[in-house]
Amino acid sequence: MADGEEDLPRDAKIVKTLLKSMGVENYEPRVVHQFLELWYRYVVDVLTDAQVYSEHAGKSSIDSDDVKLAIQSKVNFSFSQPPPREVLLELARNRNKIPLPKSIAGPGMALPPEADTLIHPNYQLVIPRKRTSEAVEETEEEEEASESKSQEQRTDLPQTTPQRVSFPLGPKRAR
């Protein structure tokens, strides 16, 4: 045996033998520890399940039937088999019957709609209109008169509507 293998645990030696029998010559030493951890975790899970099955059956100890049942349930719920080839072919045929949608962009690269581009007007500025001194006085008089009216009859509509301006964002022009 090679140096350092004498002080290895029996399970580590088994893992090394398994790797060698599969033709794996070069591997990191941590691979053995990872296999051992996986192995121990699997055994603990199977034996825990077997103990549950044994207790459910009213047995005082675990027997081989409990272990077989635990292994079978672990295989059934841990590993799933792909569907048969015929099922996959039928699904592919059904899916391929539906034609692809026609390209609305035509040849070349498909671009987003103009509303989503930076060259489309995509915001608005609100520019309030200037009010004359006469309009300000009239507005104040109307506000005083409307305060005296009841709340139900009150309708405040703005006298002036703001002007909205929009323009596109485009590349800067050279001056």
N, C-alpha and C positions, 0 to 999 in steps of 0.2 A: 504494500500500500504506500501511497505518496505521503510526504511529510504533512503532518497536521491532521490526517484522516483518522489516526488512532484515537484522538481525543474528541472526535465528532460523535454526537448521539446516533443511536441506531437508526432513527427515522431520517436524519440528514444523510446518512450513508445510503439508505434506500432511495431517496430522492436523487442523489448523485448517480446511482446505478440506473435508475429509470431514464435520466437525461442521457446517459452514455448509451443505453440500449436503443434510444431513439435517434442516435447519431449526432447529438448536440455535444460538441467538444468544448467550445468557447462560450462562456457565460459569466456574468458578474456573480460574485459570491453571494450577493443579496438575493439572487433568484432562489437559492435553496431555502432561505428564510421565508421568502414570500410563499413558496409552495407549502412549507410546513405550516404557516399561519392559515392558509386556505384549507389545508387538510384538517387541521385541528378544529377550525370553526365549523367545517362541514360535519365532522364526526360528532361534535357537541350538539349541533342542530338536529341531526338524525337521532341521536340517543335521547335528546329531550322530547322530541316528537314520539319516539317509541315508548318512553315512560308515560306520556299522556295517554297513548292508546292502551297501554297495559292497565293503567288505573281505570280507564273507562270500561274496560272489559272485566274489571273486578279481580285482576290477577295480583298476586303478591310480588312478582318479579317480572322483569322483561324477558321475553323469549324471542326466538328467531322470527316468528310470524310478525311480532310487533316491529322488529327492525326492518323486515322486508316491506311491511306496509308503510313505514316512515320513509324508506328510500324511494318507494314507488310514488308516494305523494309528493316528495321533493322533486322527483323527475317530472311528474305531471305538471306541477305548478312553476317550476324553474325554467324548463326548457320547452319551447313550443316548436312544433314542426310546421314547415311552410305548407300551404294548401297544395293539393295535387296539381300536376302540370295541366291537366285538362281544365280544371277550374280556372286557372290563370289565363289559359288561352281563350276560354269563353268570355271572361271579363275583358280581355284585350279586344276581342272582336266586337263586343257590344260598345265599348268606349270608342273604338275607331270608326264606328258607323256614323258618329256625329262629326260633321265636317268642321274644320277650323273656321273661325270668323274671317271674313274678307278684310284685308288691310285697307283702311280708309285713307292712309297717308300716301299711298302710291309708292313708286320706287324711291329709294333713298332712305335717309334716316327719319324715323318718326319723331316729330316735335310735339311738345305739349301745346294745348290750346292757347290762343293769343292772350286770353284773360289771365293765364298763369305765367306769362313771361314778363320780363322787366321792361319791355318796350311798350307795354299796354298801359293806358291810364289806369292806375290802380289806387289813387287816393284823390281826395277833394280838399280844397282849401275853402274855408268860409271867410269871406271878406264882408264885415258889416258895413252897411251904407252909412254915410255921415248924415246926421240929423241937423236941420237948421234950428236956429233959436226959436222961431215961431212954432215948429213942430214939438220942441221940448216943452214950451209953455202949454200947448194944447194937451200934450200927454199928461202933464201934471194936473191940469184941471179935470181931465177925464178920470184920473186915478182918485182924486178927491170925491168926485161925484159917484164913482162906483163903490167907494167904501161905505157910503150912506145907504146903498141899496142892500137888499137882503142877499144872503149867501146863495139862494137858489136861482136868483135872476142874474147872478154875476157871470159874465162871459168876458174873459180877458183874451183878446186876440192881439198879437203883436201888430203894430201899425206898419212896420217895415219888415220885409223878409230879407235875410242875408243873401248875398249873391254867391253862388257856388262856381268855382273855377276848377277845372281838371286839365291836366296836361300829361303827355307821356314822358316816361323816363327813358332816355336813350343815351347812346354814347356821347361823350362830350365832343363838341365841335372845336376844331382848331381855330384860334383867333388870328 
